[in-house]
Amino acid sequence: MAAPELPVMEQFYTIQGEGYNTGRAAYFIRLGGCDVGCVWCDVKESWPLDAHPRQALSSLVHAVTQHPGRNVVITGGEPLMHDLGPLTAALHEAGCQNWIETSGAYPLSGSWDWICVSPKKFKAPLPSVLAAAHELKIIVFNKSDFAWAEQHAALVGPNCRLYLQPEWSKSADMMPLIVEYVKSHPQWQVSLQTHKFLDIP
């Protein structure tokens, strides 16, 4: 049987820009394929499943381990459209920490050290994925998103970190509302896309 392969849109070593692990060195593997279809997605080119070259797991692990950091972020697209068990096992064997960024719309596969769920309105997250989340990151696009955030916060575990992050193009309008909301609801934290401010990938 052929070794497993995954469609990879891009991969790069950078600094995690948002959420709980902001500021930490991380190797990003962005997998192709997504049918969640967010209107404000900033990587729509990741959506087609067959538009990206397929890579063997061994080559992905080799690329990761060329850098001193051992945190690996698997993102997309929607990474859970793929069976991530073999990749995460290979990365763990190489001494890496596995982090995932997912909408939660597909069943969880793989072995994870950090699970960030960022639910989208176009395809609801599965309760089982929300229950496993270490981090819930809600993108705030308009005022109604605060109530939507609370609906999802009620479905995660008691130790899950809760983040509100302004959608980049709406940041000027939403940031003052987020600040006031977090001051009134201190179980939430503010997340920013710091990589955009710092102009790093």
C-alpha atoms as one frame of an Amber mdcrd trajectory, in Angstrom:
protein
   0.000   0.000   0.000   1.271   3.464  -0.875   2.363   5.746   1.955  -0.321
   8.288   2.986  -0.206  11.650   1.265  -1.999  14.926   1.966  -2.799  17.927
  -0.281  -0.632  20.794   0.953  -1.411  24.355  -0.081   1.545  25.878   1.747
   3.916  25.295   4.637   6.178  27.732   6.436   7.985  28.406   9.709   6.763
  31.514  11.477   5.358  32.922  14.713   1.843  31.936  15.793  -0.065  35.196
  15.516  -3.328  34.631  17.381  -5.037  32.853  20.240  -3.483  31.130  23.250
  -0.122  30.351  21.601   0.467  33.864  20.223   4.137  34.713  19.929   5.467
  31.142  19.841   7.534  29.756  16.985   5.495  27.318  14.919   5.623  25.458
  11.640   2.359  25.817   9.726   1.046  23.131   7.380  -1.986  24.428   5.485
  -3.915  21.563   3.942  -6.091  21.952   0.859  -9.824  21.334   0.912 -12.698
  23.155   2.584 -16.455  23.129   2.106 -17.309  25.420   5.033 -17.232  28.458
   2.730 -16.762  31.524   4.950 -17.434  34.720   3.047 -14.579  36.494   4.835
 -12.056  33.654   4.516  -8.603  35.082   3.725  -7.349  31.836   2.149 -10.161
  30.960  -0.288  -7.525  29.471  -2.567  -7.289  26.622  -0.041 -10.865  25.474
  -0.754 -10.420  23.211  -3.818  -9.349  19.775  -2.630  -7.573  18.767  -5.823
  -5.793  22.039  -6.593  -2.815  21.361  -4.334   0.145  18.993  -4.676  -0.027
  15.904  -2.498   2.948  15.330  -0.223   4.156  12.234   1.565   4.111  12.391
   5.349   7.846  11.702   5.467   8.579  14.834   3.422   6.350  16.938   5.676
   8.082  15.683   8.811  11.471  16.275   7.183  10.506  19.882   6.346   9.293
  20.535   9.893  12.419  19.187  11.534  14.724  21.445   9.523  13.808  24.187
  12.012  14.517  24.410  15.748  10.851  24.897  16.738   8.796  21.781  17.410
   5.293  23.251  17.441   3.335  22.296  14.325   0.028  23.952  13.406  -2.198
  21.934  11.081  -4.686  24.282   9.454  -6.532  24.769   6.191  -8.887  24.897
   4.530 -10.594  22.529   6.900  -7.914  20.075   8.009 -10.332  17.543   9.517
 -11.612  16.704   6.048  -8.522  14.450   6.083  -7.548  11.554   8.349  -4.812
  13.185  10.404  -3.928  10.123  12.493  -0.861   9.072  10.458   0.523  12.639
  10.193   0.142  13.440  13.887   1.674  10.092  14.860   4.692  10.773  12.636
   5.090  14.296  14.043   4.872  13.096  17.636   7.473  10.441  16.866   9.735
  13.251  15.601   9.334  15.101  18.914   6.784  17.679  17.775   3.791  19.235
  19.499   0.659  19.021  17.338  -1.738  21.956  17.274  -4.837  22.137  15.075
  -7.022  25.022  13.930 -10.415  23.736  12.814 -14.000  24.844  12.333 -15.001
  21.626  14.089 -17.353  20.649  11.261 -15.765  17.204  10.800 -14.997  14.446
  13.315 -11.695  14.756  15.146  -8.876  12.543  13.916  -5.262  12.527  15.021
  -3.471  13.019  18.329  -3.390  16.656  19.497  -1.579  18.714  22.115  -3.715
  21.800  21.414  -7.099  22.010  19.697  -8.370  25.422  18.606 -11.961  25.408
  17.375 -13.122  28.460  15.454 -16.749  27.710  14.538 -18.318  29.064  11.379
 -21.962  29.869  10.732 -22.050  28.084   7.399 -21.427  24.602   8.828 -21.967
  23.952  12.531 -19.213  22.424  14.655 -19.758  18.927  16.002 -20.465  18.736
  19.750 -17.712  16.105  20.113 -15.095  18.487  18.690 -16.266  21.395  20.842
 -16.045  19.144  23.911 -12.399  18.351  23.067 -11.360  21.981  22.431  -8.607
  23.615  24.454  -9.377  26.952  22.824 -12.596  28.431  21.403 -11.894  31.330
  19.066 -14.889  33.312  17.865 -14.401  35.698  14.948 -16.521  38.789  15.600
 -17.936  40.179  12.362 -20.998  41.976  13.716 -22.811  42.654  17.000 -24.884
  39.470  16.846 -21.704  37.396  17.124 -21.491  37.921  20.897 -24.665  35.919
  21.500 -23.432  33.343  18.987 -20.146  33.152  20.921 -21.985  32.397  24.157
 -23.979  29.615  22.482 -20.709  27.855  21.628 -19.048  28.637  24.959 -21.841
  26.656  26.604 -20.735  23.563  24.642 -17.015  23.479  25.486 -15.360  22.035
  28.577 -14.832  24.061  31.766 -11.098  24.530  31.138 -11.399  25.682  27.513
  -9.907  29.138  26.853 -12.406  31.580  25.337 -11.281  34.174  22.786 -13.021
  36.923  20.845 -11.140  38.091  17.748 -12.255  40.887  15.438 -12.587  39.995
  11.768  -9.698  41.896  10.200 -11.717  44.137   7.877 -14.168  44.994  10.679
 -11.565  45.518  13.365 -12.055  49.281  13.772 -15.792  48.838  14.331 -15.735
  45.664  16.400 -12.699  46.206  18.636 -14.366  48.761  20.975 -17.356  46.410
  21.353 -15.077  43.443  22.090 -13.158  45.429  24.711 -16.359  46.405  26.515
 -17.721  42.855  26.246 -14.594  41.286  27.752 -14.597  43.839  30.568 -18.187
  42.804  31.370 -17.638  39.077  30.693 -14.092  38.394  31.989 -14.214  34.682
  31.177 -13.422  35.817  27.611 -10.083  37.137  26.340  -9.211  39.321  23.363
  -7.323  37.704  20.487  -5.664  39.769  17.768  -4.087  38.767  14.475  -0.722
  40.052  15.635   1.042  38.565  12.591  -0.803  41.100  10.430   0.359  43.984
  12.591   3.917  42.613  12.561   3.776  41.852   8.809   4.876  38.247   9.118
   3.216  35.243   7.404
